[in-house]
Amino acid sequence: MTMLLNAKTLIGSPVDASGNYDGLLEDIIAGILAEADEFMGVAYQKVEDQEDWFDGGVGTIYLSHVNVSTPIVEVDGVVLASDEFTLYPETGKIRYGGSGLSGFATASEGSGGRFASGRRNVKVTYDGGYDEKDYPASLRRKLLKQVSYEFRRRSDPGLSAVSYPDGSVQKFSITEWLPDVEAELLRRRRISL
């Protein structure tokens, strides 16, 4: 709801308090949020009791969400004590073993233990992501800008260039990320090896 109000303010006319475009805007917002999560390879949308399964034999696992809280880590059906793993909540990273200092691997952290080997034998249940009102400010601004752009260009699917009265030409499709939005998403992208 918060993003809807912010999008309406950003877009301005013809969107107003009457709610005529609320359904369309909610659909665009939901689509943008889902596409952004997919593009970044990590989810920012709020979830509760999310279950992620992993193959064992590794020292570090990356959950599908950021801003993680209340993790329950099970290996082969046995719940690990909280001092048997380290959670880096902002990155959604869990390392086997005691506490480390950062969310990023260092040479000294690389020699830690590993979760027991097995296929899909590590289960993590957690709450994660952000409420709409709590998204990181820079990401929130860029996503709202994309919502505004898609709303305004909704009647022009497949259009590759738009000429404006001042002579400028916009050369990207409605289905593409705006350049500064894409830069923000790339900055937050999780790289999988």
N, C-alpha and C positions, 0 to 999 in steps of 0.2 A: 504494500500500500504506500509506503514511504517513497519508493522509486516512482510509482505512478504519479504522485503529487509533484515530485521534482521534475519528472519528464514533462508534465503539463505546463509547469512554470517555464521550463526551458523552451518548449515548442511555441508557446503563446497561441495566437490566433491560428486556426479555427478552434483549437481546444480550449474549453472553458469549464466553468463549474457545473454546467448542465449534465456532464457525464456522457455526452453523446459518443465520444470516442474511447471511453474507458476500457471497454472490452477489447477493442483493437490494440490499444496501447499495452494492456496487460499481456496480450498474446505476443506482441513484439518484445516486451521486456523479458518474458519467460524464454523466448527464443534466443535473444541476445545473451542472457545469462548462461543458458545451456551451451550455446556455441562457444562462448568465451571459455567455459570450463573445459570443453573438449579441445579447443585450440591450445590452451595452456597445459593440458595434460594433468591437471589437478583441479579439484572442485573447490569453489568458494561458497557455494550455496549451502545453507544450513541443513544439517541432518541430525537425527538422534538415533542411537542404537544401530549405527551403521556397522555391518560386518564385512571385513575384508579378509580374504584367505590368501596365503602365500606358501610357496615352496620353502622348506627349511634349508639348512646348510649355508646360510648367509649370515653375516653379522649385522646387516642394516636392512631394514625394510621401509618402504615409502608408502604411506597410506594414501588413499585416493582423495583425501581432503586436507586442507590446511586448518589452522586454528583448532587443533584437536584437544579435547579434554576427556577426562574419565576413561582412559583406555583400560581394557581388560585383555591381557595377552594370554592366550592358551597355546601350548605346544603339545601335540598328541593328546589333547583333552585335559591336560593338567594346567591349571591357572598359575602363572608366574607371579611371585611377590613383586611389589613395586620397586624393590631394590635390585631386582634381577634384570631390569632393562632401563634404558634412559629414553624419555620422550622429549622431543624437540617440537613443542606444540605449533609454533608458527609455520614450520616447514612440513609438518606431518611425517616426521622421521622418527623411527624407533631403532635404537641400537641395543643389541644384546649386551648385557653386563651393566656395571655400575655407571655412575654419573660421569658425563664428559663436560667439557666447558663450552662447546659451541655446537651449532647445528651443522657444521661443515667438517668433513673428515680431515684429519691431520695425520702426519706420519705416525705419531705415537698412538692415535686412536685406531689405526688400521690393524693393530695386532690383537684386538679384543677377541672375545669368544664368538661363537656362532650358534644360531638356533639349531636344534637337532635336525638332521637331514630327514627329508621325506617330501612327498608330493602333497601339496595343499594341507600340510600338517600344522601350520601356524595360523591361528585365527585371532584377529584383533577386533574387538567390539568397542565402539567409541562414539562420542558426540563430536561433531566438527562443523567447519564452515562458519559463515557469518549470517546474521539476520540482515535483511536489506538495509536497514538503517546503520549497520555497523561495518559495512564493507570499507576497506581502506579507501581513504578520500580520493587519492589520485586515480585508482581503478574505477571507483564509483563515477567520478566526473567523466572519464573517457567512455564508460559504458552508456551513460545517459546521453552523451554526444552521439554515439552510434544509434541509440534508440531514436533520437530526434531526426537524424539523417534518414533512417529507414522509414520513419513515419512520413516525412516530407516527400520521399521518393517512391512511396508505395504504389503509385500509379504508373511507374516507369520501369517495370521489371525488364532486365536484359539491356537496359540503356547503357552504352559505354562512354558517352560524352554528353555533357550539358553545357550550352553556351549561355552566358549571363549578359544582361544589358551593358555591363561595363566592358565587355569584350573578353572576359576571362572564360576559360574552358575547363571544366572538371572532367577528368579522364579516368574514372573508375566506376565499376558497376555497383548497383545496390547490394549485390551479394558479397561484396568485398568489405574488409575492414577499412575504415578511414586510416590514413597513414599514421597519425599520432596515436590512434587507438591500438593499432597493430603493434606499434613500438612499445606501448605500455604492456600489452599482453605478452609480447616476446620477452620483456624484462622479467616477467613473473613466470615464464614458461618452465616447466620441469622437463629436463632432458633425461630420456630413458636410454640406457646403454644396453 
